[in-house]
Amino acid sequence: MVDKIKKPDAEWRKALSPEQFHVTREKGTERAFSGEYYKTKTPGMYKCVCCGSDLFASGDKFESGTGWPSYTKPAAEGADLASRSRAALSRPRASRPSPKLRP
């Protein structure tokens, strides 16, 4: 897990989409059954859109009936996911390392 990134809201607004900013910085949520990752089957790793940390492997995703992606376990043991949210996810990525932190 990376250290907490501290930026003023103006910098976060430049780096994130309006929905990502609302969910990650203002504790908002997207509507159920409407999110970009709700039905996706793309293989790879879901990463935090703010810091790039691995959150969930796509192989651990399951249909919970809630309208949001659900996972059986975090990507790493002891990962602190309590403060993370669905829109904090960036698109799934292949398991190999990538120099990009966000899409």
Summary of the structure (lengths in Angstrom):
residues: 103
radius of gyration: 13.2
end to end distance: 19.2
largest distance: 36.4
contacts: 238
relative contact order: 0.24
helix: 21%
strand: 14%
